[in-house]
Amino acid sequence: MSTAIVAPTPILDEHAIILWNEAQYLICLLKVELPVLSFTVRDLLQLAKGSVVDTHCKQAANLPLFINGKDIALVEFELLGDRLAVRLMELL
Protein backbone atom coordinates (compact mmCIF):
# COMPACT_ATOMS: atom_id res chain seq x y z
CA MET A 1 0.00 0.00 0.00
CA SER A 2 1.49 3.35 -1.01
CA THR A 3 1.04 6.60 0.81
CA ALA A 4 0.99 10.06 -0.72
CA ILE A 5 3.66 12.51 0.29
CA VAL A 6 2.15 15.83 1.29
CA ALA A 7 4.31 18.94 1.51
CA PRO A 8 3.89 20.84 4.75
CA THR A 9 1.92 24.07 4.55
CA PRO A 10 4.29 26.96 5.27
CA ILE A 11 3.43 28.96 8.34
CA LEU A 12 3.80 32.67 7.69
CA ASP A 13 4.14 35.13 10.48
CA GLU A 14 2.23 38.42 10.38
CA HIS A 15 5.23 40.32 8.97
CA ALA A 16 5.64 37.86 6.07
CA ILE A 17 1.93 38.08 5.26
CA ILE A 18 2.15 41.89 5.09
CA LEU A 19 5.20 41.70 2.80
CA TRP A 20 3.52 39.22 0.42
CA ASN A 21 0.37 41.35 0.35
CA GLU A 22 2.47 44.37 -0.71
CA ALA A 23 4.65 42.38 -3.18
CA GLN A 24 1.68 41.17 -5.22
CA TYR A 25 1.25 44.71 -6.64
CA LEU A 26 4.83 45.06 -7.94
CA ILE A 27 5.01 45.71 -11.67
CA CYS A 28 6.37 42.88 -13.87
CA LEU A 29 7.53 43.13 -17.48
CA LEU A 30 5.64 40.55 -19.53
CA LYS A 31 6.97 39.85 -23.02
CA VAL A 32 5.97 37.42 -25.77
CA GLU A 33 8.60 36.81 -28.43
CA LEU A 34 7.51 36.14 -31.98
CA PRO A 35 10.35 34.61 -34.00
CA VAL A 36 10.74 35.83 -37.59
CA LEU A 37 13.00 33.40 -39.44
CA SER A 38 15.11 34.50 -42.39
CA PHE A 39 14.57 38.22 -41.66
CA THR A 40 17.48 40.08 -43.22
CA VAL A 41 19.02 43.53 -42.96
CA ARG A 42 17.55 44.17 -46.41
CA ASP A 43 14.07 43.36 -45.02
CA LEU A 44 14.73 45.72 -42.12
CA LEU A 45 15.75 48.56 -44.43
CA GLN A 46 12.60 48.09 -46.52
CA LEU A 47 10.21 48.43 -43.57
CA ALA A 48 7.78 51.32 -43.84
CA LYS A 49 4.49 52.36 -42.28
CA GLY A 50 1.93 49.70 -43.17
CA SER A 51 4.51 46.97 -43.88
CA VAL A 52 3.41 43.43 -43.09
CA VAL A 53 6.08 41.00 -41.87
CA ASP A 54 5.35 37.34 -42.53
CA THR A 55 6.43 35.39 -39.46
CA HIS A 56 5.84 31.98 -41.05
CA CYS A 57 4.37 30.97 -37.66
CA LYS A 58 1.08 29.14 -37.57
CA GLN A 59 -1.70 30.95 -35.75
CA ALA A 60 -1.72 28.30 -33.01
CA ALA A 61 2.07 28.20 -32.59
CA ASN A 62 3.34 28.02 -29.01
CA LEU A 63 5.41 31.11 -28.28
CA PRO A 64 7.61 31.77 -25.24
CA LEU A 65 6.26 34.06 -22.50
CA PHE A 66 8.85 35.90 -20.42
CA ILE A 67 8.26 37.66 -17.13
CA ASN A 68 11.13 39.89 -16.05
CA GLY A 69 13.38 38.07 -18.52
CA LYS A 70 12.56 34.58 -17.20
CA ASP A 71 10.97 32.10 -19.63
CA ILE A 72 7.95 30.83 -17.69
CA ALA A 73 5.33 29.60 -20.15
CA LEU A 74 4.24 28.88 -23.70
CA VAL A 75 1.34 30.88 -25.08
CA GLU A 76 -0.78 31.26 -28.22
CA PHE A 77 -2.10 34.51 -29.65
CA GLU A 78 -5.84 34.96 -29.56
CA LEU A 79 -8.27 37.73 -30.51
CA LEU A 80 -10.55 39.14 -27.82
CA GLY A 81 -12.92 41.32 -29.79
CA ASP A 82 -10.61 43.90 -31.36
CA ARG A 83 -7.69 43.23 -28.99
CA LEU A 84 -4.80 40.80 -29.23
CA ALA A 85 -4.34 38.53 -26.21
CA VAL A 86 -2.36 35.43 -25.29
CA ARG A 87 -3.67 32.13 -23.96
CA LEU A 88 -1.42 30.20 -21.57
CA MET A 89 -0.81 26.73 -22.98
CA GLU A 90 1.95 25.33 -20.76
CA LEU A 91 3.89 26.40 -17.66
CA LEU A 92 7.61 25.67 -17.88
C-alpha positions in Angstrom: 0.0 0.0 0.0 1.5 3.3 -1.0 1.0 6.6 0.8 1.0 10.1 -0.7 3.7 12.5 0.3 2.2 15.8 1.3 4.3 18.9 1.5 3.9 20.8 4.8 1.9 24.1 4.6 4.3 27.0 5.3 3.4 29.0 8.3 3.8 32.7 7.7 4.1 35.1 10.5 2.2 38.4 10.4 5.2 40.3 9.0 5.6 37.9 6.1 1.9 38.1 5.3 2.2 41.9 5.1 5.2 41.7 2.8 3.5 39.2 0.4 0.4 41.4 0.3 2.5 44.4 -0.7 4.6 42.4 -3.2 1.7 41.2 -5.2 1.3 44.7 -6.6 4.8 45.1 -7.9 5.0 45.7 -11.7 6.4 42.9 -13.9 7.5 43.1 -17.5 5.6 40.6 -19.5 7.0 39.9 -23.0 6.0 37.4 -25.8 8.6 36.8 -28.4 7.5 36.1 -32.0 10.4 34.6 -34.0 10.7 35.8 -37.6 13.0 33.4 -39.4 15.1 34.5 -42.4 14.6 38.2 -41.7 17.5 40.1 -43.2 19.0 43.5 -43.0 17.5 44.2 -46.4 14.1 43.4 -45.0 14.7 45.7 -42.1 15.8 48.6 -44.4 12.6 48.1 -46.5 10.2 48.4 -43.6 7.8 51.3 -43.8 4.5 52.4 -42.3 1.9 49.7 -43.2 4.5 47.0 -43.9 3.4 43.4 -43.1 6.1 41.0 -41.9 5.4 37.3 -42.5 6.4 35.4 -39.5 5.8 32.0 -41.1 4.4 31.0 -37.7 1.1 29.1 -37.6 -1.7 30.9 -35.8 -1.7 28.3 -33.0 2.1 28.2 -32.6 3.3 28.0 -29.0 5.4 31.1 -28.3 7.6 31.8 -25.2 6.3 34.1 -22.5 8.8 35.9 -20.4 8.3 37.7 -17.1 11.1 39.9 -16.1 13.4 38.1 -18.5 12.6 34.6 -17.2 11.0 32.1 -19.6 7.9 30.8 -17.7 5.3 29.6 -20.2 4.2 28.9 -23.7 1.3 30.9 -25.1 -0.8 31.3 -28.2 -2.1 34.5 -29.7 -5.8 35.0 -29.6 -8.3 37.7 -30.5 -10.6 39.1 -27.8 -12.9 41.3 -29.8 -10.6 43.9 -31.4 -7.7 43.2 -29.0 -4.8 40.8 -29.2 -4.3 38.5 -26.2 -2.4 35.4 -25.3 -3.7 32.1 -24.0 -1.4 30.2 -21.6 -0.8 26.7 -23.0 2.0 25.3 -20.8 3.9 26.4 -17.7 7.6 25.7 -17.9 
